[in-house]
Amino acid sequence: MHEMSLTESLVEMIASEGEKQGFSRVRTVRVAIGALGHVDPEAIRFCFGAVARGTLVEGAELAIDIVPAAAWCFDCAKTVRIAERGAACPTCGRHILQVTGGDELRLEELEVD
């Protein structure tokens, strides 16, 4: 399960920022997970509780925002939503698309004390 290592990296990054910026406790962690990112939000949520134990993140609320998949259609010349990589443009049916969103895993916001 790669979600465990992703969550460990997230908590380590937050702990490092805590040392740099001098906060002692994290109340809320908000992350964005792309629909195409092959990351299971529920697995991240499960791992977060375990990985956060004994750190300044312990007890923090984990808020997860799912970022929809989007792509630029070269034929329509517009951004469209897609369900998966390799999908056809929902407007014109062509497959000349470049993914522009939905594959990220990003720390968006921290609420700290």
For each residue, the residues with C-beta under 8 A, 3 or more apart:
1: 4 43 47
2: 5 6 39
3: 6 7 39 40 43 44 46 47
4: 1 7 8 47 51
5: 2 8 9
6: 2 3 9 10 39 44 47 105
7: 3 4 10 11 44 47 48 51
8: 4 5 11 12 47 51
9: 5 6 12 13
10: 6 7 13 14 29 31 48 51 107
11: 7 8 14 15 48 51 52 55 57
12: 8 9 15 16
13: 9 10 16 17 107
14: 10 11 17 18 26 29 55 56 57 107 110
15: 11 12 18 19 55 56 57
16: 12 13 19 20
17: 13 14 20 21 23 110
18: 14 15 21 22 23 24 26 56 112
19: 15 16 22
20: 16 17
21: 17 18 112
22: 18 19
23: 17 18 26 56 112 113
24: 18 56 113
25: 56 59 60 112 113
26: 14 18 23 29 56 57 60 110 111 112 113
27: 60 61 111 112 113
28: 60 61 62 63 109 110 111
29: 10 14 26 48 57 60 61 62 63 107 109 110
30: 63 64 65 107 108 109 110
31: 10 44 62 63 64 65 105 106 107 108
32: 64 65 66 67 104 105 106 108
33: 37 39 41 44 64 65 66 67 104 105
34: 37 39 66 67 69 101 102 103 104 105
35: 66 67 68 69 102
36: 69 84 85 99 102 103
37: 33 34 102 103 104 105
38:
39: 2 3 6 33 34 43 44 105
40: 3 43 44
41: 33 44 45 64 66
42: 45 46
43: 1 3 39 40 46 47
44: 3 6 7 31 33 39 40 41 47 48 62 64
45: 41 42 48 49 62 64
46: 3 42 43 49 50
47: 1 3 4 6 7 8 43 44 50 51
48: 7 10 11 29 44 45 51 52 57 62
49: 45 46 52 53
50: 46 47 53
51: 4 7 8 10 11 47 48 55
52: 11 48 49 55 57 58 59 60
53: 49 50 58
54: 58
55: 11 14 15 51 52 58
56: 14 15 18 23 24 25 26
57: 11 14 15 26 29 48 52 60
58: 52 53 54 55
59: 25 52
60: 25 26 27 28 29 52 57
61: 27 28 29
62: 28 29 31 44 45 48
63: 28 29 30 31
64: 30 31 32 33 41 44 45
65: 30 31 32 33 108
66: 32 33 34 35 41
67: 32 33 34 35 101 102 104
68: 35 81 101 102
69: 34 35 36 81 82 83 84 85 99 101 102 103
70: 79 80 81 82 99 100 101 102
71: 79 80 82 87 89 97 98 99 100
72: 78 79 80 97 98 100
73: 76 77 78 79 80 89 91 92 94 96 97
74: 77 94 96 97 98
75: 89 92 94 96
76: 73 80 89 91 92 94
77: 73 74
78: 72 73 91
79: 70 71 72 73 100
80: 70 71 72 73 76 89 90 91 97
81: 68 69 70 90
82: 69 70 71 85 87 89 90 97 99 102
83: 69 87
84: 36 69 87
85: 36 69 82 99
86: 95
87: 71 82 83 84 90 95 97
88: 93 94 95 97
89: 71 73 75 76 80 82 92 93 94 95 96 97
90: 80 81 82 87
91: 73 76 78 80
92: 73 75 76 89
93: 88 89
94: 73 74 75 76 88 89 97
95: 86 87 88 89
96: 73 74 75 89
97: 71 72 73 74 80 82 87 88 89 94
98: 71 72 74
99: 36 69 70 71 82 85 102 103
100: 70 71 72 79
101: 34 67 68 69 70 104
102: 34 35 36 37 67 68 69 70 82 99
103: 34 36 37 69 99
104: 32 33 34 37 67 101
105: 6 31 32 33 34 37 39
106: 31 32
107: 10 13 14 29 30 31 110
108: 30 31 32 65
109: 28 29 30
110: 14 17 26 28 29 30 107
111: 26 27 28
112: 18 21 23 25 26 27
113: 23 24 25 26 27
